[in-house]
Amino acid sequence: MINKGCIYIVGTPIGNLEDITLRAIKTLKQVDFIAAEDTRVTVKLLNYYNIKNNLISYHEHSSLDKLQQIINKVLDGQSCAIVSDAGMPCISDPGEKLVKLAIKNNINVSVVPGPCAAIAGLSISGLDTSQFVFEGFLSVNKKNRLEKLNNLKQEKERLYFMKHLTN
């Protein structure tokens, strides 16, 4: 059952559209609107499962006004699902800003777990997975990237970074 005035963080498939939970499909069908990192990517998923819903764009370049518009809709009693292009929103993802603002506004936030690229990659690495440090994406700025790596030299745990894939 979908709660009004709630934001749902919904994990989406990584690569294979069939890697989605039944609860995620149900949530995407029942919320009032979906905030998507890239609507062109999300519409493929929605079409695959014959989900007809209001889709709006929300990504790292969205303005604070756009963020506030989403929050206002939820404060007015609408329910929203946040999805990323693939995997778990809010992990090295702009959804984090929306969740922070939702919490600040006393909006209920619920998670619908799904695939996470970081954990999926780690699980097939063959490394000891009992302890690790997740650093997300390194800066594309060379100075900032080198500063971050230098700060991590003393880290005793296994380090795990995300990498942007290019065509």
Secondary structure by P-SEA (a helix, b strand, c coil): cccccbbbbbbbbccccccccaaaaaaaacccccccccaaaaaaaaaaaccccbbbbbcccccaaaaaaaaaaaaabbbbbbbcccccccccccaaaaaaaaaaabbbbbbbccccaaaaaaaaccccccbbbbbccccccaaaaaaaaaaacccccbbbbbbbbcc
